[in-house]
Amino acid sequence: MQQTTQLTLHENVQFIYELVLARMELEAAGVEFSTGENLRGFSTNGRLDHEHILRRSAYVRSIDRAGQECLLTDYHFIQQYNQTQSINQYLTHWFYPYKGKFHPQMIQALLGIIGLGPGDTVLDPFIGSGTTAVEAQLLGINCIGVDISPLCCLISRVKTQSWAHIDAIEEASEYVAPCARDIHQQRLFRAPDDIELPPGPVKDFFDLTEMIARSDKSRRRRDPVDAFVHNRDRMLASVRDHVEVKRTLGLTFGEVDIRNGDVRAMQIDPESIDGIVTSPPYSIALNYVKNDEHALTAMGYNLDDLSEEFIGVRGHGRERFELYNEDMRQAAREMHRVLKPGAMAAVVIGNMTYQGEEIDTTGMFTEACEDAGLTFERSIDKIIFGLYNVMQKEYILLFRKA
Ligand SMILES: C[S@@+](CC[C@H](N)C(=O)[O-])C[C@H]1O[C@@H](n2cnc3c(N)ncnc32)[C@H](O)[C@@H]1O
């Protein structure tokens, strides 16, 4: 007689949308299962590719069979490497307090649900703080990340490239020192002149550390020098964790290519992408330029010039919505152009409330994708935290290129 196998969910799985994604992960892996009465797991009598579940499942914590050792998933192992102890901000995910970050666990699940595996290439055309890139890299999936914000590109690069340069970064941390305390100065920290850091991963690491210190100064009124030292040490510890996780689990990382560019005209070959996982700006809900003003200014950018290119920030009043819709229609056409036939896109997007009126961004974008040639397959409701004044709910939309 076939023995029953129990698949137990992580304790942090609390919402209906997570249970839905957990089920979809198993379905995508070809597992036949039933959901346990307490909704904390699944059981199966059928064939189960243990290796696949252990390596790939984001929501299953363990596989249990009577009389056998309980097997724990890689995700369970990885999420323990969390220097800040903030939920889901393990490894380098916590670098920079970026508003509107994805939940990494959800991204890992979506990568599996849209059928991506090692060697495939995922595109996130609004890479933001790099969540898709970190998760894809861990799974051996290559990632192209595009963002109009040079700050987002810096964050995404540092999160995904520092592990390969840990020795050089540790060495440089001995001599990169404060050169100013005044937050209005262009640079607050640098290496002495005779060993000026050349552009590259080491310089990126310290540039980002400075941007986090600047953010701590403006949001938490922390002394920038203290903040720099504190964050640098925690960031180094997280990069060491990244190295250790890679080694202990024997992971082959995917390649990551972060490009400062515009989703409306991406320098990507037609039909070259195996899947898209992304989250666009939610209409005008968040002003990404204003939000990161301190960092973008310190990096030498003119905020007015940048605002001309950011979707959801262009224009004023009602005109802003019209420009947003126009930009998102072009984004949908670009996403369709670069996807391979049969490939899927997962898009997380929400409606916003403007002057008491709900703006149906989700409906507009779904229509734009369908007009571009993508077939709508499914929508999953998802609750969000924070931003309650402008948004309450978001949706995970799944499309497929015919
Ligand atoms: C919702 S955020 C993405 C957050 C991301 N999922 C994460 O986990 O951090 C949307 C992103 O779209 C970017 N963006 C705005 N206009 C853009 C454009 N024209 N081309 C590419 N990216 C753009 C913003 O800079 C912002 O990072």
The ligand as an ORCA input file, in Angstrom:
! r2SCAN-3c Opt
* xyz 0 1
  C       6.318     48.742     -7.620
  S       7.980     49.228     -7.963
  C       8.787     47.690     -8.155
  C       9.182     47.102     -6.830
  C       9.856     45.759     -6.958
  N       8.923     44.715     -7.320
  C      10.578     45.375     -5.659
  O      10.430     44.259     -5.144
  O      11.321     46.219     -5.141
  C       7.879     49.904     -9.567
  C       9.204     50.329    -10.202
  O       8.945     50.842    -11.513
  C      10.026     51.706    -11.830
  N       9.704     52.514    -13.035
  C       8.938     53.634    -13.147
  N       8.914     54.063    -14.410
  C       9.663     53.196    -15.154
  C      10.014     53.123    -16.537
  N       9.603     54.029    -17.403
  N      10.786     52.074    -16.933
  C      11.227     51.133    -16.047
  N      10.959     51.199    -14.724
  C      10.174     52.205    -14.272
  C      10.191     52.512    -10.554
  O      11.481     53.084    -10.473
  C       9.957     51.444     -9.489
  O      11.182     50.922     -9.060
*
